[in-house]
């Protein structure tokens, strides 16, 4: 499997939006940066 962030960008942004709303009550959001929209800056293979 090769990780291709561009294929997951929409879902990752949905997770970020969820964490903006629920981070106070969700341990799933630990480590997710909610300060800015998700941007992938890697090369997809």
N, C-alpha and C positions, 0 to 999 in steps of 0.2 A: 504494500500500500504506500502510495506517495501522497503526502498531505498537500492539498491544493486550496489554500485559503480563499482564493477568489470564488471558488465554488460554494463556500460556506458563508460568505460575507453577509448575506441577507439574514441568515439565521443567527449569526453572531451579533448583529445589530439588534435583533429582537431580544436576545438574551440580555444585552446591555440595557435596553429600555425596561425590561422586566426588573433588572437589578436596581435601576434608578428608583423604581416604585417600592420594591420589597427588600432592599438590602438590609434594612434594620432587623428584619425577622427571618432572613435566609442565610444560612452558612454557605450555600452554593455560590453566592456572589463574592465571597472572599477572594481577593486577588483580581477581580474584574475591574478594569479602569472605566468608570462611568463618566469621567470628566470630558471626554470627547468621543465622537463617533468612531467606530471601528475602521481602521485602515490596514490593509495588508501591504507590507513592504518587502515581501520576499518574492522569489521567482517560482512560478508554478512549473512543475515538470510534467 
